[in-house]
Amino acid sequence: MLGHETATVTTGTARTTGRDEVFQVEEHGIDPIPDAERHGSAKDVFWLWFGSNLTFTYVINGALAVAFGLSFWQAAAVVVIGGLAFLAIGAAGLSGVRTGTATLVVSRAAFGRRGNWPAGLLNWIVSIGYTVVNTVVGTLALEAFLADLGWSGGHAPRALSLAVTLALTFAVALWGHATVQFAERWMAYVLAVGFAALVVLVLPGADTSAPAAAPGAQAWSLAFVVVLAGPFSYLPMPADYTRYLPRTTSLKAVTRSAALGGFLSSVALGVAGAAAATQADMTDAVAGAEGLLPGWFQPLFLALVLGGSVTNSIITLYSSSLNLQVLGIPWSRARAIVISAAVTAAGSLGALFLTDFTTSLLSFLSLLIIVFAPWGGVFLADMVLRRCAYDSAGLHADTGGPYWYRSGWNPAGLTALLAGLVFSALTCDSELWTGPLVAPLGGADLTLLGAAVSALVYVLLARGRVAPHRP
C-alpha cells in the first residue's frame, strides 16, 4: 500500500489531518505515526534502497578505487565489502518501526535532547552536500544530452539542466513519504534495466591483469573510505522510511530487505565503475563511461545518469526536511524542505560554475566519514544496548524524561562522539585535510575506525546506565 486513509492526529499543541497518499502533500513530520495510519511491508524498504542507489555516484566510486592503484579484482572486492555496510542501514531502520519517528529523533536517546542538536546540524550539512553531489552529476548528464542535440556553449545549457534536475527532485520530495516510495519503485524498474545493460556493455572489456606495483596501505584505505562513504551517509535516515510500517512488521525482514536493496544496486554499479576505469580515463566519469558505449546507447546512458541522480537526491532532500524539524525549525515538513532545496541549489551553482567538480567530489567523499562513522558508531551502539526499545513520548519531550540526562545533554554519547571524531580527524587523508597520524601509519587512512572507537567508548561509559524501555 502506498496510500492510506486520512486520520486526525496530534502534534505538540497543533492538530492536523494525517495523510500519506501518492501525489498528496504529506502532513506528518517528525511526530510519531499513529498505529492506525501505519501501512506497507518490508518489501517497500527494498525498493526504496534499491531504487535510490541506482545512481552513477557508485560508478564513480568504483572508478576511484582503481584510480588509487587497485586492480579490477581488488576494487571489486572493496565494492562488495562496502555493499555489506547496508546491513547496518537496514538494522538502523528498526528504530522507525518501534517508534514511528525519524532517525534523528531516535538519536536523542544517545545524545540527549539538546546534545542531539550539534550532531543533527552536522548531519544536515553533510546530507545537503551529498544532495549537491548527485544534483551536479545529473546536471552534467543532461547538459551532455543537450550538447548531443546541438545546444552547447555558454552557461545557458548548464543552467537549464540544473533547473530541470532540481525541479524533478524537489517535486517528489515535497509531496512526501508515499510519493517518494512510489517514485523510487517505478524509477527502479526503468533504471535497473538500463543500468543492467550498462554493466553488460562495460564489464566484458575490463582489464583484469594485476597492477604494475602492488597497492599500499594508502591505496586500500582511501578506496574503502570512498566506497563506504555512500552507505555511511545514510545512517541518519533509515527510520525516516520505516516509521510508517506497522509495529507487527518483521524486524528481520526490514533489515534483510533494506540491506539487499542497497547491496545489489551499489555493488553492480561499483563493479561497473571499476571495469570502466581499467579501459578509459575516468577523470570526467560521465564522459569516460560514455566513450565506452555504442552510439545508440549513449543518449540512454545520459538519461540513466540523470534519473539515478534524481532518485538518490529525493531521499536525501526529503530526510533533510525532517532533520530541520529536529533542529527546531517551527515549520511543517513541506515548508522546511524549501530551505534545504534553496541551499542545495546554491551549493550546486557553486560546484558547477565556481570549482572543479572532480576534485570537490573526492574531497567531499573523503571527509564524509569523519562525521558519519563516529555518529553511526554511537547511534548503533545505543540501539543495541537498548535492544531498539525506546520511550517514544520521552523522545519528543521538550524537557525532562528519560533522555533529558544533564540539562538535555548526555555526557556518555557526546564524549564517545568526540572521541570518534578526534580519532577520525587524526587519521584522515583527504584533499582538504591530512591528519598528523597518517604519515606515521604509512599513509593509511583509518577514518573508518572512528565508528569502532566511538562505539567502544559509548559502551564503556553507558553500560549499566542504558537499558531497553519497559512500557
Secondary structure, DSSP 8 states (H G I E B T S, - for coil): ------EEEEETTEEEEE---TTS-----SS---GGG----HHHHHHHHHHHT-STHHHHHHHHHHHTT--HHHHHHHHHHHHTTHHHHHHHTHHHHHHSS-HHHHTHHHH-TTTHHHHHHHHHHHHHHHHHHHHHHHHHHHHHHHHHTT--SSSHHHHHHHHHHHHHHHHHHHH-HHHHHHHHHHHHHHHHHHHHHHHHHHGGG---S--SS---HHHHHHHHHHHHHHHHHTTTSGGGGTTTS-TTS-HHHHHHHHHHHHHHHHHHHHHHHHHHHTTS--SSHHHHHHTTS-GGGHHHHHHHHHHHHHHHHHHHHHHHHHHHHHTT--S-HHHHHHHHHHHHHHHHHHHHHTS-HHHHHHHHHHHHHHHHHHHHHHHHHHHHHHTT---HHHHH-SS-STT-TBTTB-HHHHHHHHHHHHHHHHT-B-SS-B-TTTTTTTT---GGGHHHHHHHHHHHHHBTTB-----
